[in-house]
Amino acid sequence: MKSLRWLLAMLLLVSAGDAVAAGGKPPKTTKEKVPAAPLPSFDLVTRQAKQILALDPEYQEGDLLTAPKVERILSKLEQIQWKVADGREIVKLVLSDGDWMAVRLSTPLGKHFMRRIATMPGGYDRVDRLRNMPDGEYQISDFIESPGGYTMIEYMTTTQEGKNLGALVSEGVNGADFNKPTGRIYTERELLKRLRISYDAEDARRHGLDPKPPTKPGKSAPKSKSSSKFPSKANRPRRAPAPEPPDEEPAMPPVSIDGPPQ
């Protein structure tokens, strides 16, 4: 009996050694992967975004978007089985509710001005760049509060003379790249265009392809200002008139709150 027990013990030791040589671990049971829910169509994504924006009874297409609205859209997209991988980066491209520009354009006069510049190519970008220049907020307030003040932005964005003026402004303090887009997202159309990039990247990933990285905003995007206060005409300081250019240089149209030069 002792010999038999000794023989069994030796067999167990040999079996254990073979297991260690083979990897020492028992084979793992493979769990079947639950298939991911299909990616919703981009038409559905577009409809969901529009529905969220329509919850604001005062919203019109082309109005300035702010971060909370974009966050609500991203939450809705997650409910229809698309969690936008770079959603946080997208939100960073939108102005906050407390940003000076967002607050200023939310007033009754500001909304009238906003809906005018929304129809202009790069209208929001020009206003965003101008407000970061010296006295820029005062100028924009003048444009908003003056009848026809929006025509100055129209002049800058739709005429060659206005673009020449923008090139001159680019040489001023905080005026770099004045005529160029800021890289921010201002409107529903721009948001959907940016979401399409993320959508195509997600679709490529799910099909095992190498997605193209989303386009990042340029380094020239101005910093936003979070402030709910803005000056009025009654208490703002008056600006000194700009000096006349030298005779030997071609005269550029002056910036005026009364609209573009005639």
C-alpha positions in Angstrom: 0.0 0.0 0.0 2.8 2.4 0.8 4.4 1.6 -2.5 1.1 2.3 -4.3 0.6 5.7 -2.5 4.2 6.6 -3.3 3.6 5.8 -7.0 0.5 7.9 -7.1 2.3 10.9 -5.5 5.0 10.6 -8.1 2.4 10.6 -10.9 0.8 13.7 -9.5 4.2 15.5 -9.3 4.9 14.6 -12.9 1.5 15.8 -14.1 2.0 19.1 -12.2 5.4 19.6 -13.9 3.9 19.0 -17.3 1.3 21.7 -16.6 3.9 24.2 -15.6 5.9 23.5 -18.7 2.8 24.0 -20.8 2.2 27.5 -19.3 1.1 26.7 -15.8 -2.4 28.2 -16.2 -5.6 26.5 -17.1 -7.2 27.5 -20.4 -9.5 30.5 -20.1 -13.0 30.2 -21.2 -13.7 32.7 -24.0 -16.7 34.9 -23.5 -18.7 35.8 -26.6 -18.6 39.5 -27.3 -21.9 41.3 -27.4 -22.2 43.0 -30.8 -22.2 46.8 -30.5 -25.3 48.6 -31.4 -25.2 49.9 -35.0 -24.1 53.5 -35.5 -27.2 55.7 -36.1 -27.4 57.3 -39.5 -26.1 60.8 -39.8 -29.6 61.9 -40.9 -30.8 60.8 -37.5 -27.9 62.6 -35.8 -28.9 65.8 -37.7 -32.6 65.4 -36.7 -31.8 64.9 -33.1 -29.5 67.9 -33.0 -32.2 70.1 -34.6 -34.8 68.8 -32.1 -32.7 69.8 -29.1 -32.1 73.3 -30.5 -35.8 73.6 -31.3 -36.6 73.3 -27.5 -35.6 76.9 -27.2 -38.6 78.8 -28.6 -36.5 81.9 -29.5 -33.8 79.9 -31.4 -33.4 80.5 -35.1 -31.0 78.6 -37.4 -27.8 80.6 -37.6 -28.0 81.8 -34.0 -24.9 81.6 -31.8 -24.6 78.3 -30.0 -23.2 78.0 -26.5 -21.7 75.1 -24.7 -24.7 73.9 -22.7 -26.8 73.4 -25.9 -23.9 71.4 -27.5 -23.6 69.3 -24.3 -27.3 68.5 -24.5 -27.0 67.5 -28.1 -24.0 65.2 -27.3 -26.1 63.6 -24.5 -28.9 63.0 -26.8 -26.6 61.3 -29.4 -25.4 59.0 -26.7 -28.9 57.9 -26.1 -29.2 56.8 -29.7 -26.1 54.7 -29.4 -23.4 57.1 -30.5 -21.1 58.5 -27.8 -19.0 61.0 -29.6 -15.4 60.1 -28.7 -14.0 63.7 -28.9 -17.1 65.3 -27.5 -15.2 67.2 -24.9 -12.9 68.7 -27.5 -16.0 69.8 -29.5 -17.5 71.6 -26.5 -14.2 73.5 -26.0 -14.7 75.0 -29.4 -18.0 76.6 -28.4 -18.4 79.8 -26.3 -19.7 79.5 -22.8 -23.0 81.0 -21.7 -21.0 83.6 -19.6 -18.7 84.6 -22.4 -18.8 88.4 -23.1 -19.7 87.9 -26.8 -22.5 85.3 -25.9 -24.0 87.6 -23.3 -23.9 90.6 -25.5 -25.6 88.9 -28.4 -28.3 87.5 -26.2 -29.9 91.0 -25.6 -32.8 92.2 -27.8 -30.5 94.5 -29.8 -27.7 91.9 -29.7 -30.0 89.3 -31.3 -30.9 91.7 -34.1 -27.2 92.3 -34.7 -26.4 88.6 -34.4 -28.9 87.5 -37.0 -27.5 90.1 -39.4 -23.9 89.0 -39.1 -24.9 85.3 -39.2 -25.7 85.7 -42.9 -22.2 87.1 -43.6 -19.2 84.8 -44.4 -17.0 84.8 -41.3 -19.3 87.4 -39.5 -19.0 85.7 -36.1 -15.2 85.3 -36.6 -14.7 89.0 -37.3 -16.7 90.0 -34.2 -14.8 87.5 -32.1 -11.4 88.8 -33.2 -12.4 92.4 -33.0 -13.6 92.2 -29.4 -10.2 91.0 -28.2 -8.5 94.1 -29.7 -8.0 97.4 -27.7 -11.5 99.1 -27.4 -12.9 96.1 -29.3 -15.8 95.6 -26.9 -16.7 99.3 -27.1 -16.7 99.2 -30.8 -18.9 96.1 -31.0 -21.3 97.7 -28.4 -21.5 100.7 -30.7 -22.3 98.5 -33.7 -25.0 96.8 -31.8 -26.6 99.9 -30.4 -26.3 102.0 -33.6 -28.9 101.6 -36.4 -27.1 99.9 -39.3 -24.1 99.2 -37.2 -23.9 95.6 -38.6 -23.0 97.1 -42.0 -19.4 97.6 -40.7 -19.1 93.8 -40.3 -20.7 93.4 -43.7 -18.2 95.8 -45.2 -15.3 93.8 -43.6 -16.5 90.4 -44.8 -18.0 91.0 -48.3 -15.9 93.7 -49.9 -12.3 93.8 -51.1 -11.8 97.1 -49.4 -13.0 95.6 -46.1 -10.5 92.7 -46.5 -7.8 95.3 -47.1 -8.8 97.0 -43.9 -8.7 93.7 -42.1 -5.2 93.1 -43.3 -4.2 96.5 -41.9 -6.0 95.7 -38.6 -4.0 92.4 -38.5 -0.9 94.5 -37.8 -2.4 96.0 -34.6 -2.4 94.8 -31.1 -4.2 91.4 -30.8 -5.2 91.7 -34.5 -3.2 88.8 -35.9 -5.1 86.8 -38.6 -8.0 89.2 -38.4 -9.5 88.0 -41.8 -9.1 84.3 -41.0 -11.5 81.9 -39.2 -10.9 81.5 -35.5 -11.5 77.7 -35.6 -14.4 78.0 -33.2 -17.9 76.6 -33.6 -20.5 79.3 -33.6 -23.6 77.9 -35.4 -25.7 74.8 -35.9 -24.3 74.4 -39.4 -20.7 74.5 -38.2 -21.5 72.0 -35.3 -23.0 69.5 -37.8 -20.0 69.9 -40.0 -17.7 69.1 -37.1 -19.9 66.2 -35.9 -19.7 64.7 -39.4 -15.9 64.5 -39.1 -16.2 62.6 -35.8 -19.0 60.4 -37.3 -16.8 59.4 -40.2 -13.9 58.6 -37.9 -16.2 56.4 -35.7 -17.6 54.7 -38.7 -14.1 53.9 -40.0 -13.0 52.6 -36.6 -16.0 50.2 -36.5 -15.0 48.9 -39.9 -11.4 48.3 -38.9 -10.1 51.2 -41.0 -7.7 54.0 -39.9 -9.8 57.1 -39.2 -8.5 60.5 -40.2 -7.9 62.6 -37.1 -10.4 65.5 -36.6 -9.2 68.9 -37.8 -7.9 70.9 -34.9 -8.5 74.6 -34.6 -5.7 76.9 -35.5 -3.5 78.3 -32.8 -4.8 81.8 -33.6 -8.2 81.3 -32.0 -8.7 84.2 -29.6 -9.3 83.6 -25.9 -12.9 84.0 -24.8 -13.9 86.3 -22.0 -16.3 85.2 -19.4 -18.2 88.3 -18.2 -21.8 89.1 -18.0 -21.1 92.9 -17.9 -20.7 95.1 -20.8 -20.4 98.9 -21.2 -23.1 101.1 -22.5 -22.8 104.3 -24.5 -23.6 106.4 -21.4 -20.6 105.4 -19.3 -17.9 104.2 -21.8 -14.8 106.4 -22.3 -14.6 108.3 -25.5 -11.8 107.1 -27.8 -9.3 109.5 -29.3 -9.5 109.8 -33.1 -7.0 107.7 -35.1 -4.1 109.7 -36.5 -4.1 110.5 -40.2 -1.9 108.3 -42.3 1.2 109.8 -44.0 0.7 111.3 -47.4 3.1 108.9 -49.1 1.0 105.8 -48.0 -2.4 105.0 -49.6 -5.2 105.9 -47.2 -7.3 103.0 -45.8 -11.0 103.3 -45.0 -11.3 104.3 -41.3 -13.3 102.1 -38.9 -16.5 103.9 -38.0 -19.5 103.0 -36.0 -21.7 104.7 -38.5 -21.0 102.0 -41.1 -18.6 101.5 -44.0 -17.2 104.5 -45.8 -19.3 105.7 -48.7 
